Amino acid sequence: MIVRSYSKFSKDNQFYHKLHIISLLIITLFSAYQLLEFNRIIFSLGFICIIPSMVLLSKSSTYKRKYLN
């Protein structure tokens, strides 16, 4: 259900979809930098926080490729 909704949203609002992907990339890069610079495991939470969004993006991409083209 949410995969189909996000697929339609990403097709209709490409700017916000790209903004979402860029924000995930920034969170990943910032967390990696902090983790390498300060060697504290707490900064790995950035990687854990983006996992649900990455799963949603991958499933919605597959749905969009199959059904919305």
N, C-alpha and C positions, 0 to 999 in steps of 0.2 A: 504494500500500500504506500508506504513512505518512499520507496524506491521509484514507483511510478510517478508520484507527485513531484519528487525532485527532478526526475528526468524531464517532465513537462516544463518545470520551472527553469531548468538550465537551458532548455531549447528556446524558451520565450525570452528569458532575461540573461543573455550571454555575458553582459557586463558584470552582473552580480555573481555569476558562476565563476568567472575569471578572478574576481576579487576574493571569492572564497578559497580558490586554489592558491592564490598568492599569499593570503593570510596563513594558510597551512604551511606553506613553504617558509615563510618568515618565522613562524613558531618553531619549525624544525631546525632551521639554521641557528636561531637564537639559543635554543636548548642545547644544540651540539656545541656551540661556542662556549656557553656557560659551563657545560659539563667538562669540556677539555681544559678550560682555563682554571676553574676552581676545584676540579676533582671532587665534587660533592654529588652524591647520588640523587639528591633531591631535584636536581635539574633534569633528570631523566623523566620526570612527570610530563614534560612537554611532549615527549614521544608517546606516552601512554594516552594523553588527552586527544591526540589527533587520530588515533586508531579507528574510533567509530566513524569519523568523517571520511577517512580513506576507504573504509568498507562501503559506506554509502555511495561514494563517488564511483568506485569500481562497479558496484552492482547497477547503479543507474546508467553508467556508460554502456554496459552490456544490454540493458533493457532498451536504451535509446537506439543502439545500433540494430537491434532485432525488430523493434516494433514502431519506432517513430520516424523512420526515414522514408 
